């Protein structure tokens, strides 16, 4: 399976949903102005208006070119827009300032995954795991990179380790089910994911993965029902699917969508 990681599909981005802190604001020419710009950028980011948010991060960076939070969030916005090379540049700038920055190491790995450089991405997740062997972000994303490399049996222990820390972790559950389905263990995959999908009815990733599993089992009508659920949650569903999942989606739903081009 040649996978393409898009949006939030089965991986952890670091720093997009947490409260923004301004560690370097005291070094800026106008900390109060930076606070205001960050508030506007964060609001736009939450509304998924990534292009507009980037304009505010750029304004912050004109005031303080080494503002790590602005670089990180600009990188995440670019990542959401599938501009992985540009995102990578932002995370590299952070690592030039702080070579052990946890967020940048994780997010650089994800940018590399977006570019389908999964083996290189794993090096950054391994670096995080050498710092903290229980880092849920690194465990989940290393497993995701292995999954993208079709190393499903190697990926499973990472998802299991996450679930030993947090049994309800949606990313790990979704990825574990995906790995099992890829290994032809569809009944086991379904048993792993069903409860989480019920508990998280508005998670399009879980709904679409169930659809994929059901389609693998030859239950096309049931699969179509779950794809319909996922589409109601996210009309851009095709942008978050692995390419093999997209092939199944096209067969079940009668579409001919293609994966976005990497940038």
C-alpha positions in Angstrom: 0.0 0.0 0.0 1.5 3.3 -1.1 -0.1 5.7 1.3 -0.4 9.5 1.3 -1.0 11.1 4.7 -3.4 14.0 4.3 -5.0 16.3 6.9 -5.4 14.6 10.2 -5.7 11.1 8.9 -4.5 8.7 11.7 -1.7 10.8 12.9 -0.9 13.4 15.6 0.0 16.9 14.7 1.6 18.7 17.6 0.6 22.1 18.6 -2.6 22.9 16.5 -5.2 22.5 19.2 -3.4 23.6 22.3 -3.5 27.1 23.8 -0.8 29.2 22.2 2.0 30.3 24.4 4.4 33.1 23.6 7.7 32.0 25.0 9.7 34.5 23.0 7.2 37.4 23.1 9.4 39.3 25.5 12.0 39.5 22.8 9.7 41.1 20.3 9.4 44.7 19.5 5.7 44.8 20.4 4.5 41.9 22.6 1.0 43.2 22.9 0.7 43.4 19.1 2.0 39.8 18.8 -0.7 38.7 21.3 -3.4 40.3 19.2 -2.0 38.8 16.0 -1.8 35.3 17.6 -5.5 35.6 18.7 -6.6 36.4 15.2 -4.4 33.6 13.7 -5.7 31.0 16.2 -9.3 31.9 15.5 -8.7 31.5 11.7 -6.8 28.3 12.2 -9.7 26.8 14.2 -12.1 27.8 11.4 -9.8 26.0 9.0 -9.0 29.2 7.2 -5.4 28.3 6.9 -4.4 30.7 4.1 -5.7 33.6 6.1 -4.1 32.4 9.3 -0.7 32.2 7.6 -0.9 35.9 6.8 -1.0 36.7 10.6 1.8 34.2 11.4 3.9 36.0 8.8 3.1 39.4 10.4 4.3 38.0 13.7 7.5 36.7 12.1 8.2 40.2 10.7 8.2 41.4 14.3 10.2 38.4 15.7 11.7 36.1 13.1 12.6 33.5 15.7 9.1 33.2 17.3 8.8 29.5 17.6 5.1 29.3 18.1 4.4 31.3 15.0 6.8 29.1 12.9 5.2 26.0 14.3 1.6 27.1 13.6 2.5 28.4 10.2 4.0 25.0 9.4 0.9 23.3 10.6 -1.3 25.5 8.5 0.9 24.8 5.4 0.7 21.1 6.3 -3.1 21.3 6.3 -2.9 22.8 2.9 -0.7 19.9 1.7 2.2 22.3 1.2 4.6 19.8 2.8 7.9 21.3 1.5 6.9 24.7 2.8 5.8 23.2 6.1 9.1 21.4 6.4 11.0 24.7 6.0 9.1 26.1 9.0 9.9 23.1 11.2 13.6 23.2 10.1 13.8 26.8 11.1 12.6 25.9 14.6 15.1 23.1 14.8 17.9 25.5 13.8 16.9 27.5 16.9 16.2 24.5 19.2 17.4 21.2 17.9 15.5 19.2 20.5 12.1 21.0 20.1 9.6 18.3 20.6 6.8 19.8 18.5 9.1 20.6 15.6 10.6 17.1 15.6 7.2 15.5 15.5 5.8 17.8 12.9 8.9 17.5 10.7 8.3 13.8 10.7 4.7 14.4 9.6 5.8 16.7 6.9 8.1 14.0 5.6 5.3 11.6 5.7 3.2 14.0 3.6 6.1 13.8 1.1 6.0 10.0 1.4 9.5 10.0 2.9 8.4 7.6 5.6 11.7 6.0 6.4 13.2 9.5 7.0 10.2 10.5 9.1 10.8 7.5 11.3 14.2 8.8 12.3 12.5 11.9 13.9 9.9 9.8 15.7 12.8 7.6 17.0 14.6 10.7 18.2 11.5 11.6 20.2 11.2 8.1 21.6 14.8 8.2 22.7 13.8 11.3 24.7 10.6 9.7 26.0 9.7 6.1 25.2 6.1 6.8 26.1 5.6 9.7 23.8 2.1 9.1 22.4 2.6 11.4 19.5 5.8 9.6 18.4 4.5 6.1 19.0 1.3 6.8 17.0 3.1 8.5 14.2 6.0 6.0 13.9 3.3 3.3 13.7 1.6 5.3 11.0 4.8 5.6 9.0 5.3 1.9 9.2 1.8 1.4 8.1 2.5 3.6 5.1 5.5 1.4 4.3 3.2 -1.7 4.4 5.0 -2.9 7.5 1.7 -3.7 9.2 3.0 -6.3 11.6 5.8 -3.9 12.8 3.3 -1.0 13.2 0.9 -2.9 15.5 3.1 -2.9 18.6 3.3 0.9 18.5 -0.5 1.2 18.4 -0.8 -1.4 21.2 1.7 0.6 23.3 -0.4 3.7 22.9 -3.5 1.8 23.9 -1.8 0.5 27.0 -1.4 4.1 28.0 -4.8 5.3 26.8 -7.2 2.5 25.9 -9.6 5.0 24.1 -7.0 6.8 22.0 -8.9 7.2 18.7 -5.8 7.6 16.5 -4.3 4.3 17.7 -7.6 2.5 17.5 -8.1 3.7 13.9 -4.6 2.8 12.8 -4.6 -0.6 14.5 -7.9 -1.5 12.8 -6.4 -0.3 9.5 -3.3 -2.4 10.0 -5.3 -5.5 10.8 -7.5 -4.9 7.8 -4.5 -4.7 5.6 -3.4 -8.0 7.0 -6.7 -9.5 6.0 -7.8 -9.8 9.7 -11.1 -7.9 9.0 -13.2 -9.4 11.8 -10.5 -8.6 14.4 -10.2 -5.1 12.9 -13.9 -4.6 13.2 -13.9 -5.7 16.8 -11.1 -3.2 17.6 -12.9 -0.2 16.0 -16.6 -0.7 16.5 -17.0 0.6 20.0 -14.8 3.7 19.3 -16.9 4.5 16.3 -20.1 4.4 18.4 -18.5 6.5 21.1 -17.2 9.0 18.5 -20.0 9.3 16.0 -18.7 12.5 14.5 -15.2 11.1 13.7 -15.1 10.7 9.9 -11.8 8.7 10.2 -13.4 5.9 12.2 -16.5 5.8 10.1 -14.5 5.6 6.9 -12.2 2.9 8.3 -15.2 0.8 9.2 -16.6 1.3 5.7 -13.2 0.1 4.3 -13.3 -3.0 6.6 -16.9 -3.9 5.7 -16.0 -3.5 2.0 -13.1 -5.9 2.4 -15.6 -8.4 3.9 -17.9 -8.0 0.9 -20.5 -6.1 2.8 -20.8 -3.3 0.2 -24.3 -2.0 1.3 -23.1 -1.7 4.9 -19.9 -0.1 3.8 -21.9 2.5 1.7 -23.9 3.4 4.9 -20.7 4.2 6.8 -19.2 6.1 3.9 -22.3 8.2 3.7 -21.9 8.9 7.5 -18.3 10.0 7.0 -19.3 12.2 4.0 -21.9 14.0 6.1 -19.2 14.8 8.7 -16.6 15.8 6.1 -17.6 16.4 2.5 -13.8 16.3 1.6 -13.5 12.8 2.9 -11.5 11.6 -0.1 -8.7 13.9 0.9 -8.0 12.0 4.1 -8.1 8.5 2.7 -5.1 6.2 2.1 -4.9 5.4 -1.6 -6.1 1.8 -1.1 -9.0 3.1 0.9 -9.7 5.6 -1.9 -9.8 2.8 -4.4 -12.4 1.0 -2.2 -14.4 4.2 -1.7 -14.5 4.8 -5.5 -15.7 1.2 -6.1 -18.4 1.4 -3.4 -19.6 5.0 -4.1 -19.1 5.0 -7.9 -16.7 7.9 -7.8 -13.4 8.5 -9.6 -11.6 10.8 -7.2 -7.8 10.9 -7.0 -5.4 11.8 -4.3 -4.1 15.4 -4.1 -0.7 16.0 -5.6 2.1 16.3 -3.0 3.8 19.7 -2.9 
